[in-house]
Structures are given as C-alpha cells and as structure tokens.
Amino acid sequence: MPIFASHVIGDDCIACGTCIDECPAGAISEGDKYSINPDVCTECGTCADVCPSEAISLP
C-alpha cells in the first residue's frame, strides 16, 4: 500500500478561497491561512494546480 503525504499550504497563502472551491475531497479549511486536513486529502493536486499564489505544495 503506498504512503501518501498531504499537500500543505505555506505562508504565501492569501486566503482567496480558490483552492477550497476546487477540492473534491473537502479537505481544506478556511482561516487567516487555509489548511489541509491530511486525513481527508486524497493527493489529487487540484488545489496546487489552481492556487494563484503557488502556496500549496507537497512537504
């Protein structure tokens, strides 16, 4: 069984909401800086693809 590492949202996050609207798993939570729940994230990469500030990456 493969081991997955959740995407993380870095300090460049501008809390624009683009990623939260695109996440098919509902793994992203709002805040001053958004966060990704690693227990829900499926590693599809959609959030990283749509992030305008390129704040989302793999650890």
PDB file of N, CA, C, O and CB in Angstrom:
ATOM      1  N   MET A   1       0.843  -1.176   0.000  1.00  0.00           N
ATOM      2  CA  MET A   1       0.000   0.000   0.000  1.00  0.00           C
ATOM      3  C   MET A   1       0.892   1.244   0.000  1.00  0.00           C
ATOM      4  O   MET A   1       1.787   1.350   0.839  1.00  0.00           O
ATOM      5  CB  MET A   1      -0.961  -0.005   1.222  1.00  0.00           C
ATOM      6  N   PRO A   2       0.668   2.188  -0.922  1.00  0.00           N
ATOM      7  CA  PRO A   2       1.511   3.380  -0.979  1.00  0.00           C
ATOM      8  C   PRO A   2       1.260   4.300   0.217  1.00  0.00           C
ATOM      9  O   PRO A   2       0.166   4.340   0.780  1.00  0.00           O
ATOM     10  CB  PRO A   2       1.264   4.138  -2.284  1.00  0.00           C
ATOM     11  N   ILE A   3       2.294   5.025   0.580  1.00  0.00           N
ATOM     12  CA  ILE A   3       2.174   6.008   1.652  1.00  0.00           C
ATOM     13  C   ILE A   3       2.006   7.381   1.011  1.00  0.00           C
ATOM     14  O   ILE A   3       2.797   7.773   0.153  1.00  0.00           O
ATOM     15  CB  ILE A   3       3.422   5.975   2.607  1.00  0.00           C
ATOM     16  N   PHE A   4       0.972   8.109   1.429  1.00  0.00           N
ATOM     17  CA  PHE A   4       0.692   9.424   0.865  1.00  0.00           C
ATOM     18  C   PHE A   4       1.086  10.510   1.851  1.00  0.00           C
ATOM     19  O   PHE A   4       0.948  10.354   3.065  1.00  0.00           O
ATOM     20  CB  PHE A   4      -0.793   9.551   0.491  1.00  0.00           C
ATOM     21  N   ALA A   5       1.578  11.612   1.306  1.00  0.00           N
ATOM     22  CA  ALA A   5       1.861  12.796   2.118  1.00  0.00           C
ATOM     23  C   ALA A   5       0.905  13.875   1.654  1.00  0.00           C
ATOM     24  O   ALA A   5       0.801  14.149   0.459  1.00  0.00           O
ATOM     25  CB  ALA A   5       3.369  13.261   1.993  1.00  0.00           C
ATOM     26  N   SER A   6       0.220  14.474   2.579  1.00  0.00           N
ATOM     27  CA  SER A   6      -0.758  15.501   2.255  1.00  0.00           C
ATOM     28  C   SER A   6      -0.070  16.756   1.734  1.00  0.00           C
ATOM     29  O   SER A   6       1.034  17.098   2.159  1.00  0.00           O
ATOM     30  CB  SER A   6      -1.610  15.833   3.481  1.00  0.00           C
ATOM     31  N   HIS A   7      -0.735  17.432   0.814  1.00  0.00           N
ATOM     32  CA  HIS A   7      -0.268  18.754   0.405  1.00  0.00           C
ATOM     33  C   HIS A   7      -0.342  19.679   1.614  1.00  0.00           C
ATOM     34  O   HIS A   7      -1.144  19.460   2.522  1.00  0.00           O
ATOM     35  CB  HIS A   7      -1.115  19.315  -0.789  1.00  0.00           C
ATOM     36  N   VAL A   8       0.479  20.694   1.623  1.00  0.00           N
ATOM     37  CA  VAL A   8       0.460  21.689   2.695  1.00  0.00           C
ATOM     38  C   VAL A   8       0.336  23.077   2.080  1.00  0.00           C
ATOM     39  O   VAL A   8       0.749  23.308   0.944  1.00  0.00           O
ATOM     40  CB  VAL A   8       1.739  21.589   3.579  1.00  0.00           C
ATOM     41  N   ILE A   9      -0.242  23.997   2.852  1.00  0.00           N
ATOM     42  CA  ILE A   9      -0.403  25.371   2.404  1.00  0.00           C
ATOM     43  C   ILE A   9       0.603  26.223   3.161  1.00  0.00           C
ATOM     44  O   ILE A   9       0.597  26.266   4.391  1.00  0.00           O
ATOM     45  CB  ILE A   9      -1.867  25.883   2.626  1.00  0.00           C
ATOM     46  N   GLY A  10       1.468  26.901   2.413  1.00  0.00           N
ATOM     47  CA  GLY A  10       2.534  27.693   3.015  1.00  0.00           C
ATOM     48  C   GLY A  10       2.118  29.107   3.369  1.00  0.00           C
ATOM     49  O   GLY A  10       0.960  29.498   3.218  1.00  0.00           O
ATOM     50  N   ASP A  11       3.101  29.864   3.846  1.00  0.00           N
ATOM     51  CA  ASP A  11       2.869  31.231   4.297  1.00  0.00           C
ATOM     52  C   ASP A  11       2.491  32.193   3.170  1.00  0.00           C
ATOM     53  O   ASP A  11       2.042  33.307   3.438  1.00  0.00           O
ATOM     54  CB  ASP A  11       4.092  31.738   4.994  1.00  0.00           C
ATOM     55  N   ASP A  12       2.668  31.779   1.918  1.00  0.00           N
ATOM     56  CA  ASP A  12       2.293  32.631   0.784  1.00  0.00           C
ATOM     57  C   ASP A  12       0.787  32.639   0.543  1.00  0.00           C
ATOM     58  O   ASP A  12       0.310  33.361  -0.333  1.00  0.00           O
ATOM     59  CB  ASP A  12       3.009  32.168  -0.475  1.00  0.00           C
ATOM     60  N   CYS A  13       0.034  31.852   1.302  1.00  0.00           N
ATOM     61  CA  CYS A  13      -1.420  31.767   1.150  1.00  0.00           C
ATOM     62  C   CYS A  13      -2.047  33.142   1.367  1.00  0.00           C
ATOM     63  O   CYS A  13      -1.759  33.822   2.352  1.00  0.00           O
ATOM     64  CB  CYS A  13      -2.019  30.736   2.142  1.00  0.00           C
ATOM     65  N   ILE A  14      -2.911  33.540   0.427  1.00  0.00           N
ATOM     66  CA  ILE A  14      -3.596  34.827   0.525  1.00  0.00           C
ATOM     67  C   ILE A  14      -5.072  34.644   0.896  1.00  0.00           C
ATOM     68  O   ILE A  14      -5.846  35.600   0.850  1.00  0.00           O
ATOM     69  CB  ILE A  14      -3.475  35.592  -0.799  1.00  0.00           C
ATOM     70  N   ALA A  15      -5.456  33.436   1.258  1.00  0.00           N
ATOM     71  CA  ALA A  15      -6.824  33.109   1.684  1.00  0.00           C
ATOM     72  C   ALA A  15      -7.870  33.587   0.682  1.00  0.00           C
ATOM     73  O   ALA A  15      -8.885  34.171   1.060  1.00  0.00           O
ATOM     74  CB  ALA A  15      -7.108  33.724   3.047  1.00  0.00           C
ATOM     75  N   CYS A  16      -7.612  33.333  -0.594  1.00  0.00           N
ATOM     76  CA  CYS A  16      -8.515  33.786  -1.654  1.00  0.00           C
ATOM     77  C   CYS A  16      -9.729  32.878  -1.828  1.00  0.00           C
ATOM     78  O   CYS A  16     -10.756  33.310  -2.350  1.00  0.00           O
ATOM     79  CB  CYS A  16      -7.765  33.876  -2.961  1.00  0.00           C
ATOM     80  N   GLY A  17      -9.617  31.605  -1.387  1.00  0.00           N
ATOM     81  CA  GLY A  17     -10.729  30.679  -1.497  1.00  0.00           C
ATOM     82  C   GLY A  17     -10.743  29.833  -2.749  1.00  0.00           C
ATOM     83  O   GLY A  17     -11.605  28.966  -2.891  1.00  0.00           O
ATOM     84  N   THR A  18      -9.817  30.058  -3.657  1.00  0.00           N
ATOM     85  CA  THR A  18      -9.802  29.282  -4.904  1.00  0.00           C
ATOM     86  C   THR A  18      -9.651  27.790  -4.634  1.00  0.00           C
ATOM     87  O   THR A  18     -10.364  26.981  -5.228  1.00  0.00           O
ATOM     88  CB  THR A  18      -8.669  29.760  -5.812  1.00  0.00           C
ATOM     89  N   CYS A  19      -8.750  27.421  -3.763  1.00  0.00           N
ATOM     90  CA  CYS A  19      -8.489  26.003  -3.504  1.00  0.00           C
ATOM     91  C   CYS A  19      -9.667  25.311  -2.822  1.00  0.00           C
ATOM     92  O   CYS A  19     -10.003  24.174  -3.154  1.00  0.00           O
ATOM     93  CB  CYS A  19      -7.244  25.854  -2.646  1.00  0.00           C
ATOM     94  N   ILE A  20     -10.281  25.990  -1.882  1.00  0.00           N
ATOM     95  CA  ILE A  20     -11.382  25.374  -1.130  1.00  0.00           C
ATOM     96  C   ILE A  20     -12.558  25.056  -2.055  1.00  0.00           C
ATOM     97  O   ILE A  20     -13.252  24.059  -1.857  1.00  0.00           O
ATOM     98  CB  ILE A  20     -11.842  26.303   0.015  1.00  0.00           C
ATOM     99  N   ASP A  21     -12.779  25.890  -3.049  1.00  0.00           N
ATOM    100  CA  ASP A  21     -13.862  25.662  -4.009  1.00  0.00           C
ATOM    101  C   ASP A  21     -13.564  24.511  -4.958  1.00  0.00           C
ATOM    102  O   ASP A  21     -14.487  23.891  -5.487  1.00  0.00           O
ATOM    103  CB  ASP A  21     -14.120  26.921  -4.806  1.00  0.00           C
ATOM    104  N   GLU A  22     -12.286  24.219  -5.181  1.00  0.00           N
ATOM    105  CA  GLU A  22     -11.889  23.185  -6.139  1.00  0.00           C
ATOM    106  C   GLU A  22     -11.600  21.818  -5.523  1.00  0.00           C
ATOM    107  O   GLU A  22     -11.563  20.820  -6.244  1.00  0.00           O
ATOM    108  CB  GLU A  22     -10.685  23.642  -6.874  1.00  0.00           C
ATOM    109  N   CYS A  23     -11.397  21.751  -4.215  1.00  0.00           N
ATOM    110  CA  CYS A  23     -11.028  20.482  -3.577  1.00  0.00           C
ATOM    111  C   CYS A  23     -12.196  19.495  -3.626  1.00  0.00           C
ATOM    112  O   CYS A  23     -13.235  19.741  -3.013  1.00  0.00           O
ATOM    113  CB  CYS A  23     -10.590  20.718  -2.112  1.00  0.00           C
ATOM    114  N   PRO A  24     -12.036  18.378  -4.351  1.00  0.00           N
ATOM    115  CA  PRO A  24     -13.132  17.408  -4.453  1.00  0.00           C
ATOM    116  C   PRO A  24     -13.357  16.617  -3.164  1.00  0.00           C
ATOM    117  O   PRO A  24     -14.422  16.028  -2.979  1.00  0.00           O
ATOM    118  CB  PRO A  24     -12.857  16.446  -5.587  1.00  0.00           C
ATOM    119  N   ALA A  25     -12.371  16.600  -2.276  1.00  0.00           N
ATOM    120  CA  ALA A  25     -12.488  15.823  -1.041  1.00  0.00           C
ATOM    121  C   ALA A  25     -12.973  16.662   0.141  1.00  0.00           C
ATOM    122  O   ALA A  25     -13.300  16.115   1.194  1.00  0.00           O
ATOM    123  CB  ALA A  25     -11.153  15.198  -0.701  1.00  0.00           C
ATOM    124  N   GLY A  26     -13.021  17.972  -0.023  1.00  0.00           N
ATOM    125  CA  GLY A  26     -13.425  18.834   1.081  1.00  0.00           C
ATOM    126  C   GLY A  26     -12.407  18.863   2.205  1.00  0.00           C
ATOM    127  O   GLY A  26     -12.771  18.970   3.376  1.00  0.00           O
ATOM    128  N   ALA A  27     -11.131  18.769   1.853  1.00  0.00           N
ATOM    129  CA  ALA A  27     -10.060  18.666   2.850  1.00  0.00           C
ATOM    130  C   ALA A  27      -9.520  20.007   3.322  1.00  0.00           C
ATOM    131  O   ALA A  27      -8.696  20.044   4.235  1.00  0.00           O
ATOM    132  CB  ALA A  27      -8.937  17.863   2.293  1.00  0.00           C
ATOM    133  N   ILE A  28      -9.963  21.110   2.725  1.00  0.00           N
ATOM    134  CA  ILE A  28      -9.389  22.418   3.021  1.00  0.00           C
ATOM    135  C   ILE A  28     -10.307  23.226   3.932  1.00  0.00           C
ATOM    136  O   ILE A  28     -11.517  23.301   3.722  1.00  0.00           O
ATOM    137  CB  ILE A  28      -9.122  23.186   1.726  1.00  0.00           C
ATOM    138  N   SER A  29      -9.691  23.832   4.955  1.00  0.00           N
ATOM    139  CA  SER A  29     -10.428  24.662   5.912  1.00  0.00           C
ATOM    140  C   SER A  29      -9.991  26.119   5.791  1.00  0.00           C
ATOM    141  O   SER A  29      -8.829  26.418   5.518  1.00  0.00           O
ATOM    142  CB  SER A  29     -10.212  24.155   7.357  1.00  0.00           C
ATOM    143  N   GLU A  30     -10.964  27.027   6.004  1.00  0.00           N
ATOM    144  CA  GLU A  30     -10.682  28.457   5.934  1.00  0.00           C
ATOM    145  C   GLU A  30      -9.978  28.943   7.197  1.00  0.00           C
ATOM    146  O   GLU A  30     -10.008  28.294   8.242  1.00  0.00           O
ATOM    147  CB  GLU A  30     -11.976  29.242   5.721  1.00  0.00           C
ATOM    148  N   GLY A  31      -9.342  30.108   7.065  1.00  0.00           N
ATOM    149  CA  GLY A  31      -8.675  30.763   8.179  1.00  0.00           C
ATOM    150  C   GLY A  31      -7.836  31.900   7.634  1.00  0.00           C
ATOM    151  O   GLY A  31      -7.906  32.207   6.444  1.00  0.00           O
ATOM    152  N   ASP A  32      -7.045  32.528   8.489  1.00  0.00           N
ATOM    153  CA  ASP A  32      -6.142  33.573   8.007  1.00  0.00           C
ATOM    154  C   ASP A  32      -5.226  32.992   6.931  1.00  0.00           C
ATOM    155  O   ASP A  32      -4.916  33.639   5.931  1.00  0.00           O
ATOM    156  CB  ASP A  32      -5.305  34.172   9.178  1.00  0.00           C
ATOM    157  N   LYS A  33      -4.810  31.761   7.168  1.00  0.00           N
ATOM    158  CA  LYS A  33      -4.098  30.955   6.180  1.00  0.00           C
ATOM    159  C   LYS A  33      -4.874  29.651   6.127  1.00  0.00           C
ATOM    160  O   LYS A  33      -5.132  29.049   7.170  1.00  0.00           O
ATOM    161  CB  LYS A  33      -2.548  30.733   6.552  1.00  0.00           C
ATOM    162  N   TYR A  34      -5.246  29.208   4.958  1.00  0.00           N
ATOM    163  CA  TYR A  34      -6.025  27.980   4.847  1.00  0.00           C
ATOM    164  C   TYR A  34      -5.167  26.782   5.249  1.00  0.00           C
ATOM    165  O   TYR A  34      -3.939  26.862   5.253  1.00  0.00           O
ATOM    166  CB  TYR A  34      -6.566  27.804   3.410  1.00  0.00           C
ATOM    167  N   SER A  35      -5.827  25.665   5.588  1.00  0.00           N
ATOM    168  CA  SER A  35      -5.104  24.454   5.953  1.00  0.00           C
ATOM    169  C   SER A  35      -5.755  23.247   5.295  1.00  0.00           C
ATOM    170  O   SER A  35      -6.936  23.266   4.949  1.00  0.00           O
ATOM    171  CB  SER A  35      -5.063  24.280   7.483  1.00  0.00           C
ATOM    172  N   ILE A  36      -4.966  22.207   5.133  1.00  0.00           N
ATOM    173  CA  ILE A  36      -5.422  20.972   4.504  1.00  0.00           C
ATOM    174  C   ILE A  36      -5.398  19.855   5.538  1.00  0.00           C
ATOM    175  O   ILE A  36      -4.372  19.615   6.175  1.00  0.00           O
ATOM    176  CB  ILE A  36      -4.541  20.608   3.274  1.00  0.00           C
ATOM    177  N   ASN A  37      -6.525  19.172   5.706  1.00  0.00           N
ATOM    178  CA  ASN A  37      -6.614  18.051   6.632  1.00  0.00           C
ATOM    179  C   ASN A  37      -5.963  16.833   5.970  1.00  0.00           C
ATOM    180  O   ASN A  37      -6.486  16.320   4.980  1.00  0.00           O
ATOM    181  CB  ASN A  37      -8.106  17.757   7.029  1.00  0.00           C
ATOM    182  N   PRO A  38      -4.826  16.362   6.506  1.00  0.00           N
ATOM    183  CA  PRO A  38      -4.130  15.242   5.872  1.00  0.00           C
ATOM    184  C   PRO A  38      -4.913  13.929   5.912  1.00  0.00           C
ATOM    185  O   PRO A  38      -4.647  13.026   5.118  1.00  0.00           O
ATOM    186  CB  PRO A  38      -2.801  15.044   6.534  1.00  0.00           C
ATOM    187  N   ASP A  39      -5.870  13.818   6.827  1.00  0.00           N
ATOM    188  CA  ASP A  39      -6.679  12.604   6.914  1.00  0.00           C
ATOM    189  C   ASP A  39      -7.756  12.542   5.835  1.00  0.00           C
ATOM    190  O   ASP A  39      -8.324  11.481   5.577  1.00  0.00           O
ATOM    191  CB  ASP A  39      -7.322  12.512   8.280  1.00  0.00           C
ATOM    192  N   VAL A  40      -8.033  13.679   5.209  1.00  0.00           N
ATOM    193  CA  VAL A  40      -9.077  13.751   4.180  1.00  0.00           C
ATOM    194  C   VAL A  40      -8.473  13.941   2.782  1.00  0.00           C
ATOM    195  O   VAL A  40      -9.054  13.499   1.791  1.00  0.00           O
ATOM    196  CB  VAL A  40     -10.051  14.900   4.491  1.00  0.00           C
ATOM    197  N   CYS A  41      -7.321  14.591   2.705  1.00  0.00           N
ATOM    198  CA  CYS A  41      -6.660  14.884   1.426  1.00  0.00           C
ATOM    199  C   CYS A  41      -6.384  13.590   0.651  1.00  0.00           C
ATOM    200  O   CYS A  41      -5.868  12.622   1.210  1.00  0.00           O
ATOM    201  CB  CYS A  41      -5.337  15.657   1.664  1.00  0.00           C
ATOM    202  N   THR A  42      -6.729  13.585  -0.631  1.00  0.00           N
ATOM    203  CA  THR A  42      -6.504  12.419  -1.487  1.00  0.00           C
ATOM    204  C   THR A  42      -5.294  12.580  -2.393  1.00  0.00           C
ATOM    205  O   THR A  42      -5.026  11.717  -3.229  1.00  0.00           O
ATOM    206  CB  THR A  42      -7.727  12.156  -2.327  1.00  0.00           C
ATOM    207  N   GLU A  43      -4.556  13.683  -2.235  1.00  0.00           N
ATOM    208  CA  GLU A  43      -3.354  13.949  -3.025  1.00  0.00           C
ATOM    209  C   GLU A  43      -3.631  14.085  -4.520  1.00  0.00           C
ATOM    210  O   GLU A  43      -2.794  13.712  -5.341  1.00  0.00           O
ATOM    211  CB  GLU A  43      -2.353  12.851  -2.804  1.00  0.00           C
ATOM    212  N   CYS A  44      -4.794  14.614  -4.876  1.00  0.00           N
ATOM    213  CA  CYS A  44      -5.111  14.766  -6.300  1.00  0.00           C
ATOM    214  C   CYS A  44      -4.339  15.929  -6.925  1.00  0.00           C
ATOM    215  O   CYS A  44      -4.104  15.934  -8.133  1.00  0.00           O
ATOM    216  CB  CYS A  44      -6.619  14.979  -6.487  1.00  0.00           C
ATOM    217  N   GLY A  45      -3.942  16.916  -6.112  1.00  0.00           N
ATOM    218  CA  GLY A  45      -3.159  18.039  -6.621  1.00  0.00           C
ATOM    219  C   GLY A  45      -3.966  19.177  -7.207  1.00  0.00           C
ATOM    220  O   GLY A  45      -3.393  20.167  -7.664  1.00  0.00           O
ATOM    221  N   THR A  46      -5.277  19.059  -7.205  1.00  0.00           N
ATOM    222  CA  THR A  46      -6.121  20.102  -7.782  1.00  0.00           C
ATOM    223  C   THR A  46      -5.886  21.439  -7.087  1.00  0.00           C
ATOM    224  O   THR A  46      -5.816  22.476  -7.746  1.00  0.00           O
ATOM    225  CB  THR A  46      -7.598  19.709  -7.685  1.00  0.00           C
ATOM    226  N   CYS A  47      -5.766  21.422  -5.769  1.00  0.00           N
ATOM    227  CA  CYS A  47      -5.565  22.667  -5.021  1.00  0.00           C
ATOM    228  C   CYS A  47      -4.284  23.369  -5.447  1.00  0.00           C
ATOM    229  O   CYS A  47      -4.276  24.585  -5.641  1.00  0.00           O
ATOM    230  CB  CYS A  47      -5.527  22.385  -3.519  1.00  0.00           C
ATOM    231  N   ALA A  48      -3.209  22.615  -5.593  1.00  0.00           N
ATOM    232  CA  ALA A  48      -1.927  23.195  -6.005  1.00  0.00           C
ATOM    233  C   ALA A  48      -2.009  23.740  -7.424  1.00  0.00           C
ATOM    234  O   ALA A  48      -1.409  24.769  -7.737  1.00  0.00           O
ATOM    235  CB  ALA A  48      -0.806  22.151  -5.907  1.00  0.00           C
ATOM    236  N   ASP A  49      -2.750  23.050  -8.277  1.00  0.00           N
ATOM    237  CA  ASP A  49      -2.875  23.486  -9.671  1.00  0.00           C
ATOM    238  C   ASP A  49      -3.603  24.818  -9.806  1.00  0.00           C
ATOM    239  O   ASP A  49      -3.295  25.603 -10.703  1.00  0.00           O
ATOM    240  CB  ASP A  49      -3.600  22.432 -10.479  1.00  0.00           C
ATOM    241  N   VAL A  50      -4.569  25.081  -8.922  1.00  0.00           N
ATOM    242  CA  VAL A  50      -5.378  26.298  -9.062  1.00  0.00           C
ATOM    243  C   VAL A  50      -4.917  27.450  -8.179  1.00  0.00           C
ATOM    244  O   VAL A  50      -5.423  28.562  -8.329  1.00  0.00           O
ATOM    245  CB  VAL A  50      -6.808  25.989  -8.749  1.00  0.00           C
ATOM    246  N   CYS A  51      -3.984  27.229  -7.273  1.00  0.00           N
ATOM    247  CA  CYS A  51      -3.559  28.273  -6.333  1.00  0.00           C
ATOM    248  C   CYS A  51      -2.839  29.409  -7.062  1.00  0.00           C
ATOM    249  O   CYS A  51      -1.780  29.195  -7.653  1.00  0.00           O
ATOM    250  CB  CYS A  51      -2.640  27.677  -5.248  1.00  0.00           C
ATOM    251  N   PRO A  52      -3.419  30.634  -7.022  1.00  0.00           N
ATOM    252  CA  PRO A  52      -2.802  31.749  -7.739  1.00  0.00           C
ATOM    253  C   PRO A  52      -1.492  32.252  -7.119  1.00  0.00           C
ATOM    254  O   PRO A  52      -0.697  32.908  -7.793  1.00  0.00           O
ATOM    255  CB  PRO A  52      -3.774  32.881  -7.812  1.00  0.00           C
ATOM    256  N   SER A  53      -1.271  31.946  -5.847  1.00  0.00           N
ATOM    257  CA  SER A  53      -0.041  32.399  -5.202  1.00  0.00           C
ATOM    258  C   SER A  53       0.998  31.270  -5.075  1.00  0.00           C
ATOM    259  O   SER A  53       2.056  31.454  -4.473  1.00  0.00           O
ATOM    260  CB  SER A  53      -0.361  32.966  -3.822  1.00  0.00           C
ATOM    261  N   GLU A  54       0.677  30.107  -5.649  1.00  0.00           N
ATOM    262  CA  GLU A  54       1.562  28.936  -5.621  1.00  0.00           C
ATOM    263  C   GLU A  54       2.002  28.599  -4.199  1.00  0.00           C
ATOM    264  O   GLU A  54       3.160  28.259  -3.958  1.00  0.00           O
ATOM    265  CB  GLU A  54       2.793  29.180  -6.500  1.00  0.00           C
ATOM    266  N   ALA A  55       1.047  28.702  -3.250  1.00  0.00           N
ATOM    267  CA  ALA A  55       1.345  28.465  -1.840  1.00  0.00           C
ATOM    268  C   ALA A  55       1.159  27.016  -1.420  1.00  0.00           C
ATOM    269  O   ALA A  55       1.451  26.666  -0.277  1.00  0.00           O
ATOM    270  CB  ALA A  55       0.483  29.339  -0.988  1.00  0.00           C
ATOM    271  N   ILE A  56       0.674  26.159  -2.332  1.00  0.00           N
ATOM    272  CA  ILE A  56       0.383  24.773  -1.966  1.00  0.00           C
ATOM    273  C   ILE A  56       1.393  23.838  -2.624  1.00  0.00           C
ATOM    274  O   ILE A  56       1.644  23.913  -3.827  1.00  0.00           O
ATOM    275  CB  ILE A  56      -1.060  24.388  -2.376  1.00  0.00           C
ATOM    276  N   SER A  57       1.971  22.951  -1.800  1.00  0.00           N
ATOM    277  CA  SER A  57       2.973  22.021  -2.307  1.00  0.00           C
ATOM    278  C   SER A  57       2.982  20.771  -1.449  1.00  0.00           C
ATOM    279  O   SER A  57       2.321  20.702  -0.414  1.00  0.00           O
ATOM    280  CB  SER A  57       4.370  22.673  -2.334  1.00  0.00           C
ATOM    281  N   LEU A  58       3.739  19.792  -1.895  1.00  0.00           N
ATOM    282  CA  LEU A  58       3.977  18.608  -1.079  1.00  0.00           C
ATOM    283  C   LEU A  58       5.085  18.926  -0.106  1.00  0.00           C
ATOM    284  O   LEU A  58       5.990  19.691  -0.440  1.00  0.00           O
ATOM    285  CB  LEU A  58       4.336  17.371  -1.950  1.00  0.00           C
ATOM    286  N   PRO A  59       5.044  18.357   1.101  1.00  0.00           N
ATOM    287  CA  PRO A  59       6.106  18.656   2.095  1.00  0.00           C
ATOM    288  C   PRO A  59       7.454  18.100   1.655  1.00  0.00           C
ATOM    289  O   PRO A  59       8.447  18.258   2.364  1.00  0.00           O
ATOM    290  CB  PRO A  59       5.736  18.073   3.475  1.00  0.00           C
TER     291      PRO A  59
END
